[in-house]
Amino acid sequence: MSVNEEKKRILIVEDDQTIRENLKEFIQMLDYDVLATVNGKEASEVFENYNPHLILCDIMMPEMNGFDFLQYINLMHPLHTSVFVFLTAKNNPEDLRTGMNLGADDYITKPFDLAELQIVIYTKLIKQESTFKAIENAKNNTAELPILGSFDFFNNNLNNIAAGAHFLKFNLPEKKDLITQTVIQVIEQSGLKLQRSISNYQFYNNWIKEKIKIQPANFTEIDIRKVFKNLTLMYLRQEDLVINIAFLSFKHNTLLLKKLIEELSDNAFKFSIPGTSVIWSFNQVNQFLILDLKYVSSGFTEQDYENAIPFYKINTSETNSHGLGLGLYLIKEIIQHLNAELSLKVDKNIINYTIQIKEISL
């Protein structure tokens, strides 16, 4: 269904009456459904029931400004799909960076041309609809697969496979022939990878259905070490992992922090060459936890991260990676939900993620 076949809902958040009324009249002429509010507080009260496809929001407003409104809907409705566009009279790089770090999709500087506004609205809604279709197709393609019907059944059996292979590896005679060693290793790694794929699907399934209940807790070094235990075994990369931890305890959503580190590490092992280092650093600066990940890859780009969607796998001649393609998608969603600031740099095959997360109160 194209944008013109369904009447899209657009929420205006603007305290200037003249601008607000002119915007509403113009957008209604484009055959969109429009609701206009005077500030972030009023918009937050109508957001859930109106469920807008797109939001046009001023920054400087009384009671609740645009930044606070965006933070509010990200916190209270972490799985919302509204496109968020700031309307700002300030062409200040700091303001724009703040807005984009909070998860805004675009911005328009006042005074703006109405033709430009029309193009922005249309292109953003087209992109949103394409994303919806891709996710819906992926859900439809997997919904009828009976293999994913009972997570516990498959996880238990895959546990048995991995545990059995692990037992054979360490209890058969030391002088195992090369073929036997290889077969045992393949069985163990395959069991762990299948188990991880099903676990990721279960996490994704609960995420999109908003079943995940998150309780803030103290995040510590013990949590970090637990994340790496199975990953290094699965990829046989124990010697490649370098971890530097310089904090004691950090108050945040421990479940999502562990999942974020797990998916970033899995991605690093997939797209780096065995024998090269995967380097993690964890530092706390005042109220912020700084996560820094660095590794060498010949098959991963910033564009792969930006274009990540569920059930789409990235294959390169170097890595030949396989999976459900959920890892990068979950990384993006978790970073947005945590209101974290992400920097991703790729320079001469060196991948460097830096993520800054603010501590929360228990």
C-alpha beads as a LAMMPS data file, in Angstrom:
LAMMPS data file: protein, C-alpha beads

362 atoms
361 bonds

1 atom types
1 bond types

-500.0 500.0 xlo xhi
-500.0 500.0 ylo yhi
-500.0 500.0 zlo zhi

Masses

1 110.0

Atoms # bond

1 1 1 0.000 0.000 0.000
2 1 1 1.461 3.377 -0.978
3 1 1 1.482 6.521 1.145
4 1 1 -1.394 7.983 -0.848
5 1 1 -3.633 4.922 -0.277
6 1 1 -3.689 5.275 3.498
7 1 1 -4.325 8.510 5.332
8 1 1 -1.273 9.005 7.529
9 1 1 -1.467 10.725 10.922
10 1 1 0.840 13.676 11.543
11 1 1 1.291 15.287 14.963
12 1 1 2.404 18.936 15.104
13 1 1 4.082 20.195 18.287
14 1 1 4.548 23.960 18.000
15 1 1 3.940 26.778 20.502
16 1 1 3.792 29.589 17.930
17 1 1 0.096 29.882 17.032
18 1 1 0.626 31.308 13.548
19 1 1 3.151 28.666 12.547
20 1 1 1.050 25.913 14.124
21 1 1 -2.146 26.911 12.301
22 1 1 -0.371 27.441 8.971
23 1 1 1.321 24.048 9.257
24 1 1 -1.939 22.319 10.076
25 1 1 -3.776 23.934 7.166
26 1 1 -0.989 23.153 4.696
27 1 1 -0.594 19.511 5.753
28 1 1 -4.363 18.944 5.674
29 1 1 -4.310 20.196 2.075
30 1 1 -1.858 17.347 1.345
31 1 1 -4.581 14.911 2.500
32 1 1 -2.998 13.856 5.780
33 1 1 -4.785 13.541 9.113
34 1 1 -3.362 16.263 11.395
35 1 1 -3.412 16.916 15.134
36 1 1 -1.790 20.123 16.415
37 1 1 -0.521 20.633 19.997
38 1 1 1.095 23.620 21.720
39 1 1 3.993 21.936 23.557
40 1 1 5.571 18.624 24.478
41 1 1 3.372 18.179 27.537
42 1 1 0.156 18.346 25.527
43 1 1 1.661 16.159 22.806
44 1 1 2.697 13.519 25.358
45 1 1 -0.898 13.336 26.589
46 1 1 -2.316 12.566 23.132
47 1 1 0.584 10.553 21.696
48 1 1 -0.514 7.033 22.638
49 1 1 -4.118 7.353 21.463
50 1 1 -3.251 9.258 18.285
51 1 1 -0.269 7.015 17.398
52 1 1 1.149 9.366 14.737
53 1 1 3.075 8.123 11.731
54 1 1 5.152 11.313 11.780
55 1 1 5.832 14.103 14.299
56 1 1 6.858 17.671 13.425
57 1 1 8.196 19.164 16.639
58 1 1 9.585 22.556 17.636
59 1 1 12.527 22.565 20.076
60 1 1 12.086 25.657 22.251
61 1 1 8.671 25.447 23.927
62 1 1 7.268 26.122 27.415
63 1 1 6.437 23.365 29.966
64 1 1 8.093 20.585 27.920
65 1 1 10.521 21.339 25.101
66 1 1 11.129 19.194 22.021
67 1 1 14.141 17.339 23.434
68 1 1 12.234 16.383 26.595
69 1 1 9.209 15.271 24.573
70 1 1 11.331 12.980 22.395
71 1 1 13.019 11.536 25.500
72 1 1 9.601 11.006 27.066
73 1 1 8.124 8.993 24.196
74 1 1 11.328 6.968 23.825
75 1 1 11.181 6.084 27.520
76 1 1 7.442 5.477 27.840
77 1 1 6.946 3.944 24.377
78 1 1 10.319 2.349 23.519
79 1 1 8.900 0.449 20.530
80 1 1 7.121 3.402 18.928
81 1 1 7.557 3.722 15.169
82 1 1 6.781 7.426 14.695
83 1 1 9.139 9.368 12.440
84 1 1 10.411 12.350 14.450
85 1 1 11.393 15.595 12.657
86 1 1 12.542 18.667 14.576
87 1 1 11.516 22.154 13.483
88 1 1 14.170 24.529 14.752
89 1 1 14.971 28.210 14.365
90 1 1 18.502 27.525 15.585
91 1 1 21.033 26.319 13.070
92 1 1 23.276 25.271 15.964
93 1 1 25.338 22.081 15.452
94 1 1 25.105 21.282 19.171
95 1 1 21.303 21.431 19.130
96 1 1 21.153 19.333 15.987
97 1 1 23.576 16.752 17.428
98 1 1 21.530 16.572 20.631
99 1 1 18.364 15.939 18.672
100 1 1 19.881 13.263 16.464
101 1 1 21.506 11.516 19.450
102 1 1 18.094 11.334 21.096
103 1 1 16.789 9.456 18.071
104 1 1 15.340 12.171 15.805
105 1 1 15.073 11.146 12.160
106 1 1 15.604 14.596 10.624
107 1 1 15.321 18.323 11.203
108 1 1 14.115 21.360 9.249
109 1 1 15.479 24.834 9.952
110 1 1 13.013 27.725 10.202
111 1 1 11.982 29.577 8.162
112 1 1 11.367 26.595 5.882
113 1 1 9.978 26.343 2.390
114 1 1 6.611 24.555 2.222
115 1 1 7.709 22.604 -0.847
116 1 1 10.734 21.371 1.107
117 1 1 8.485 20.381 4.000
118 1 1 6.204 18.437 1.663
119 1 1 9.168 16.508 0.249
120 1 1 10.514 15.677 3.726
121 1 1 7.121 14.413 4.911
122 1 1 6.553 12.303 1.818
123 1 1 10.031 10.731 1.669
124 1 1 10.065 9.933 5.397
125 1 1 6.675 8.248 5.210
126 1 1 7.704 6.269 2.130
127 1 1 10.826 5.018 3.941
128 1 1 8.775 4.184 7.058
129 1 1 6.270 2.187 5.015
130 1 1 9.075 0.248 3.284
131 1 1 10.502 -0.673 6.675
132 1 1 7.073 -1.793 7.923
133 1 1 6.648 -3.995 4.869
134 1 1 10.083 -5.599 5.325
135 1 1 9.374 -6.392 8.983
136 1 1 5.877 -7.655 8.239
137 1 1 7.160 -9.931 5.463
138 1 1 9.837 -11.284 7.802
139 1 1 7.254 -11.929 10.520
140 1 1 4.915 -13.651 8.063
141 1 1 7.744 -15.808 6.722
142 1 1 8.644 -17.037 10.189
143 1 1 5.256 -17.070 11.950
144 1 1 4.204 -20.422 10.489
145 1 1 7.492 -22.220 11.100
146 1 1 6.712 -24.947 13.655
147 1 1 10.411 -25.274 14.510
148 1 1 10.206 -22.017 16.437
149 1 1 6.991 -22.854 18.230
150 1 1 8.550 -24.188 21.419
151 1 1 11.712 -22.343 22.438
152 1 1 12.271 -24.448 25.544
153 1 1 12.127 -27.735 23.627
154 1 1 14.766 -26.696 21.108
155 1 1 16.964 -24.903 23.629
156 1 1 17.014 -27.979 25.884
157 1 1 17.963 -30.309 23.050
158 1 1 20.600 -27.947 21.712
159 1 1 22.005 -27.721 25.221
160 1 1 22.322 -31.493 25.215
161 1 1 24.114 -31.460 21.843
162 1 1 26.600 -28.800 22.931
163 1 1 27.159 -30.450 26.319
164 1 1 27.652 -33.882 24.728
165 1 1 30.207 -32.542 22.269
166 1 1 31.972 -30.728 25.095
167 1 1 32.135 -33.983 27.088
168 1 1 33.559 -35.944 24.134
169 1 1 36.160 -33.270 23.508
170 1 1 37.619 -33.591 26.978
171 1 1 36.971 -37.274 27.807
172 1 1 37.979 -39.232 24.723
173 1 1 41.594 -40.459 24.565
174 1 1 44.071 -37.617 24.160
175 1 1 45.336 -38.959 20.829
176 1 1 42.146 -38.405 18.897
177 1 1 42.593 -38.460 15.127
178 1 1 42.125 -35.149 13.298
179 1 1 38.772 -36.159 11.751
180 1 1 37.282 -37.048 15.154
181 1 1 38.522 -33.771 16.649
182 1 1 37.038 -31.787 13.759
183 1 1 33.655 -33.551 13.910
184 1 1 33.351 -32.961 17.666
185 1 1 34.285 -29.307 17.233
186 1 1 31.746 -28.801 14.429
187 1 1 28.963 -30.436 16.487
188 1 1 29.754 -28.268 19.524
189 1 1 29.953 -25.008 17.564
190 1 1 26.842 -25.755 15.507
191 1 1 24.828 -26.529 18.638
192 1 1 25.932 -23.275 20.268
193 1 1 25.184 -21.216 17.149
194 1 1 21.718 -22.728 16.712
195 1 1 20.989 -22.172 20.377
196 1 1 22.059 -18.542 20.074
197 1 1 19.931 -17.981 16.949
198 1 1 16.836 -19.356 18.666
199 1 1 17.593 -17.297 21.779
200 1 1 17.867 -14.166 19.632
201 1 1 14.614 -14.951 17.880
202 1 1 12.911 -15.403 21.246
203 1 1 14.314 -12.080 22.476
204 1 1 13.188 -10.342 19.271
205 1 1 9.750 -11.954 19.441
206 1 1 9.260 -10.763 23.029
207 1 1 10.657 -7.338 22.166
208 1 1 8.228 -6.604 19.321
209 1 1 5.345 -7.868 21.454
210 1 1 6.506 -5.685 24.379
211 1 1 6.738 -8.706 26.687
212 1 1 10.199 -7.858 28.025
213 1 1 9.984 -6.529 31.581
214 1 1 13.082 -4.538 32.481
215 1 1 14.113 -3.742 36.047
216 1 1 17.094 -1.439 36.734
217 1 1 19.907 -3.066 38.737
218 1 1 23.621 -2.793 39.470
219 1 1 25.690 -3.687 36.403
220 1 1 29.117 -5.086 37.364
221 1 1 32.187 -6.864 35.984
222 1 1 30.540 -10.218 36.769
223 1 1 27.763 -9.437 34.285
224 1 1 30.341 -8.632 31.598
225 1 1 32.320 -11.847 32.153
226 1 1 29.151 -13.950 31.865
227 1 1 28.408 -12.460 28.446
228 1 1 31.712 -13.582 26.966
229 1 1 31.779 -17.156 28.305
230 1 1 29.695 -18.848 25.576
231 1 1 30.686 -16.469 22.769
232 1 1 34.398 -17.188 22.992
233 1 1 33.669 -20.918 23.117
234 1 1 31.348 -20.735 20.126
235 1 1 33.890 -18.910 17.967
236 1 1 36.981 -20.496 19.564
237 1 1 38.352 -16.985 20.116
238 1 1 39.300 -17.085 23.817
239 1 1 42.823 -15.843 23.087
240 1 1 41.621 -13.018 20.826
241 1 1 39.402 -11.301 23.399
242 1 1 40.952 -8.408 25.343
243 1 1 38.860 -6.841 28.126
244 1 1 39.751 -3.715 30.118
245 1 1 37.303 -2.894 32.924
246 1 1 37.675 0.322 34.935
247 1 1 34.428 0.637 36.898
248 1 1 32.877 -1.117 39.904
249 1 1 29.123 -0.783 39.596
250 1 1 26.769 1.060 37.238
251 1 1 23.034 1.518 37.801
252 1 1 21.065 0.755 34.668
253 1 1 18.968 -1.803 32.776
254 1 1 21.305 -4.768 33.241
255 1 1 19.379 -7.047 30.873
256 1 1 19.693 -4.662 27.940
257 1 1 23.300 -3.754 28.697
258 1 1 24.289 -7.418 28.661
259 1 1 22.340 -8.005 25.447
260 1 1 23.998 -4.975 23.822
261 1 1 27.501 -6.198 24.718
262 1 1 26.642 -9.729 23.588
263 1 1 25.391 -8.628 20.155
264 1 1 28.290 -6.220 19.583
265 1 1 30.772 -8.948 20.519
266 1 1 29.047 -11.530 18.333
267 1 1 29.233 -9.096 15.431
268 1 1 32.924 -8.487 16.144
269 1 1 33.740 -12.207 16.113
270 1 1 31.722 -12.735 12.922
271 1 1 33.379 -9.935 10.981
272 1 1 36.948 -10.207 12.243
273 1 1 39.629 -12.726 11.322
274 1 1 40.542 -15.409 13.901
275 1 1 43.882 -14.584 15.464
276 1 1 43.223 -10.826 15.500
277 1 1 42.228 -9.002 18.683
278 1 1 38.720 -7.978 19.704
279 1 1 39.341 -5.244 22.271
280 1 1 36.720 -4.107 24.805
281 1 1 37.121 -1.215 27.267
282 1 1 34.612 -0.284 29.971
283 1 1 35.144 3.018 31.765
284 1 1 32.967 5.212 33.962
285 1 1 33.298 8.990 33.718
286 1 1 31.089 10.766 36.237
287 1 1 27.531 9.558 35.510
288 1 1 28.393 7.947 32.196
289 1 1 29.528 4.430 31.300
290 1 1 31.728 4.448 28.190
291 1 1 31.756 1.227 26.154
292 1 1 34.518 1.042 23.556
293 1 1 34.904 -1.854 21.103
294 1 1 37.653 -2.110 18.490
295 1 1 38.560 -4.824 15.989
296 1 1 39.832 -5.301 12.426
297 1 1 37.356 -6.331 9.737
298 1 1 37.420 -6.544 5.958
299 1 1 33.704 -7.081 5.501
300 1 1 31.696 -4.613 7.586
301 1 1 30.792 -0.975 6.949
302 1 1 28.829 1.859 8.554
303 1 1 26.206 1.297 5.854
304 1 1 25.651 -2.271 7.044
305 1 1 24.817 -0.878 10.472
306 1 1 22.551 1.880 9.154
307 1 1 20.595 -0.499 6.889
308 1 1 20.192 -3.332 9.409
309 1 1 16.708 -4.865 9.490
310 1 1 15.471 -8.150 11.024
311 1 1 15.936 -11.398 9.073
312 1 1 18.404 -9.854 6.656
313 1 1 21.888 -11.332 6.837
314 1 1 25.126 -9.693 5.754
315 1 1 27.319 -11.988 3.702
316 1 1 30.861 -11.129 2.666
317 1 1 33.479 -13.137 0.850
318 1 1 35.756 -12.817 3.869
319 1 1 33.416 -13.836 6.652
320 1 1 30.556 -15.766 4.989
321 1 1 28.465 -15.000 8.062
322 1 1 25.126 -16.699 8.592
323 1 1 22.213 -16.149 10.923
324 1 1 18.804 -14.554 11.245
325 1 1 20.216 -11.052 10.862
326 1 1 18.766 -9.913 14.180
327 1 1 21.993 -8.867 15.888
328 1 1 22.549 -5.446 14.317
329 1 1 18.837 -4.640 14.492
330 1 1 18.779 -5.402 18.222
331 1 1 21.915 -3.282 18.745
332 1 1 20.217 -0.285 17.123
333 1 1 16.972 -0.768 19.031
334 1 1 18.701 -1.203 22.403
335 1 1 20.915 1.866 21.893
336 1 1 17.838 3.940 21.098
337 1 1 15.929 2.545 24.075
338 1 1 18.823 3.304 26.444
339 1 1 19.020 6.874 25.065
340 1 1 22.713 6.143 24.494
341 1 1 25.076 8.170 22.319
342 1 1 26.746 6.064 19.622
343 1 1 29.843 6.754 17.557
344 1 1 30.736 4.184 14.869
345 1 1 33.910 4.705 12.842
346 1 1 35.383 2.515 10.116
347 1 1 38.899 3.555 9.120
348 1 1 41.145 1.280 7.054
349 1 1 39.181 -1.823 8.145
350 1 1 39.408 -0.835 11.833
351 1 1 35.924 -0.893 13.359
352 1 1 35.470 1.268 16.433
353 1 1 32.208 1.492 18.397
354 1 1 32.030 4.011 21.244
355 1 1 28.815 4.106 23.255
356 1 1 28.072 6.525 26.079
357 1 1 25.264 5.656 28.505
358 1 1 24.005 7.800 31.384
359 1 1 23.420 6.189 34.763
360 1 1 19.855 6.004 36.086
361 1 1 18.462 5.975 39.612
362 1 1 17.285 2.726 41.154

Bonds

1 1 1 2
2 1 2 3
3 1 3 4
4 1 4 5
5 1 5 6
6 1 6 7
7 1 7 8
8 1 8 9
9 1 9 10
10 1 10 11
11 1 11 12
12 1 12 13
13 1 13 14
14 1 14 15
15 1 15 16
16 1 16 17
17 1 17 18
18 1 18 19
19 1 19 20
20 1 20 21
21 1 21 22
22 1 22 23
23 1 23 24
24 1 24 25
25 1 25 26
26 1 26 27
27 1 27 28
28 1 28 29
29 1 29 30
30 1 30 31
31 1 31 32
32 1 32 33
33 1 33 34
34 1 34 35
35 1 35 36
36 1 36 37
37 1 37 38
38 1 38 39
39 1 39 40
40 1 40 41
41 1 41 42
42 1 42 43
43 1 43 44
44 1 44 45
45 1 45 46
46 1 46 47
47 1 47 48
48 1 48 49
49 1 49 50
50 1 50 51
51 1 51 52
52 1 52 53
53 1 53 54
54 1 54 55
55 1 55 56
56 1 56 57
57 1 57 58
58 1 58 59
59 1 59 60
60 1 60 61
61 1 61 62
62 1 62 63
63 1 63 64
64 1 64 65
65 1 65 66
66 1 66 67
67 1 67 68
68 1 68 69
69 1 69 70
70 1 70 71
71 1 71 72
72 1 72 73
73 1 73 74
74 1 74 75
75 1 75 76
76 1 76 77
77 1 77 78
78 1 78 79
79 1 79 80
80 1 80 81
81 1 81 82
82 1 82 83
83 1 83 84
84 1 84 85
85 1 85 86
86 1 86 87
87 1 87 88
88 1 88 89
89 1 89 90
90 1 90 91
91 1 91 92
92 1 92 93
93 1 93 94
94 1 94 95
95 1 95 96
96 1 96 97
97 1 97 98
98 1 98 99
99 1 99 100
100 1 100 101
101 1 101 102
102 1 102 103
103 1 103 104
104 1 104 105
105 1 105 106
106 1 106 107
107 1 107 108
108 1 108 109
109 1 109 110
110 1 110 111
111 1 111 112
112 1 112 113
113 1 113 114
114 1 114 115
115 1 115 116
116 1 116 117
117 1 117 118
118 1 118 119
119 1 119 120
120 1 120 121
121 1 121 122
122 1 122 123
123 1 123 124
124 1 124 125
125 1 125 126
126 1 126 127
127 1 127 128
128 1 128 129
129 1 129 130
130 1 130 131
131 1 131 132
132 1 132 133
133 1 133 134
134 1 134 135
135 1 135 136
136 1 136 137
137 1 137 138
138 1 138 139
139 1 139 140
140 1 140 141
141 1 141 142
142 1 142 143
143 1 143 144
144 1 144 145
145 1 145 146
146 1 146 147
147 1 147 148
148 1 148 149
149 1 149 150
150 1 150 151
151 1 151 152
152 1 152 153
153 1 153 154
154 1 154 155
155 1 155 156
156 1 156 157
157 1 157 158
158 1 158 159
159 1 159 160
160 1 160 161
161 1 161 162
162 1 162 163
163 1 163 164
164 1 164 165
165 1 165 166
166 1 166 167
167 1 167 168
168 1 168 169
169 1 169 170
170 1 170 171
171 1 171 172
172 1 172 173
173 1 173 174
174 1 174 175
175 1 175 176
176 1 176 177
177 1 177 178
178 1 178 179
179 1 179 180
180 1 180 181
181 1 181 182
182 1 182 183
183 1 183 184
184 1 184 185
185 1 185 186
186 1 186 187
187 1 187 188
188 1 188 189
189 1 189 190
190 1 190 191
191 1 191 192
192 1 192 193
193 1 193 194
194 1 194 195
195 1 195 196
196 1 196 197
197 1 197 198
198 1 198 199
199 1 199 200
200 1 200 201
201 1 201 202
202 1 202 203
203 1 203 204
204 1 204 205
205 1 205 206
206 1 206 207
207 1 207 208
208 1 208 209
209 1 209 210
210 1 210 211
211 1 211 212
212 1 212 213
213 1 213 214
214 1 214 215
215 1 215 216
216 1 216 217
217 1 217 218
218 1 218 219
219 1 219 220
220 1 220 221
221 1 221 222
222 1 222 223
223 1 223 224
224 1 224 225
225 1 225 226
226 1 226 227
227 1 227 228
228 1 228 229
229 1 229 230
230 1 230 231
231 1 231 232
232 1 232 233
233 1 233 234
234 1 234 235
235 1 235 236
236 1 236 237
237 1 237 238
238 1 238 239
239 1 239 240
240 1 240 241
241 1 241 242
242 1 242 243
243 1 243 244
244 1 244 245
245 1 245 246
246 1 246 247
247 1 247 248
248 1 248 249
249 1 249 250
250 1 250 251
251 1 251 252
252 1 252 253
253 1 253 254
254 1 254 255
255 1 255 256
256 1 256 257
257 1 257 258
258 1 258 259
259 1 259 260
260 1 260 261
261 1 261 262
262 1 262 263
263 1 263 264
264 1 264 265
265 1 265 266
266 1 266 267
267 1 267 268
268 1 268 269
269 1 269 270
270 1 270 271
271 1 271 272
272 1 272 273
273 1 273 274
274 1 274 275
275 1 275 276
276 1 276 277
277 1 277 278
278 1 278 279
279 1 279 280
280 1 280 281
281 1 281 282
282 1 282 283
283 1 283 284
284 1 284 285
285 1 285 286
286 1 286 287
287 1 287 288
288 1 288 289
289 1 289 290
290 1 290 291
291 1 291 292
292 1 292 293
293 1 293 294
294 1 294 295
295 1 295 296
296 1 296 297
297 1 297 298
298 1 298 299
299 1 299 300
300 1 300 301
301 1 301 302
302 1 302 303
303 1 303 304
304 1 304 305
305 1 305 306
306 1 306 307
307 1 307 308
308 1 308 309
309 1 309 310
310 1 310 311
311 1 311 312
312 1 312 313
313 1 313 314
314 1 314 315
315 1 315 316
316 1 316 317
317 1 317 318
318 1 318 319
319 1 319 320
320 1 320 321
321 1 321 322
322 1 322 323
323 1 323 324
324 1 324 325
325 1 325 326
326 1 326 327
327 1 327 328
328 1 328 329
329 1 329 330
330 1 330 331
331 1 331 332
332 1 332 333
333 1 333 334
334 1 334 335
335 1 335 336
336 1 336 337
337 1 337 338
338 1 338 339
339 1 339 340
340 1 340 341
341 1 341 342
342 1 342 343
343 1 343 344
344 1 344 345
345 1 345 346
346 1 346 347
347 1 347 348
348 1 348 349
349 1 349 350
350 1 350 351
351 1 351 352
352 1 352 353
353 1 353 354
354 1 354 355
355 1 355 356
356 1 356 357
357 1 357 358
358 1 358 359
359 1 359 360
360 1 360 361
361 1 361 362
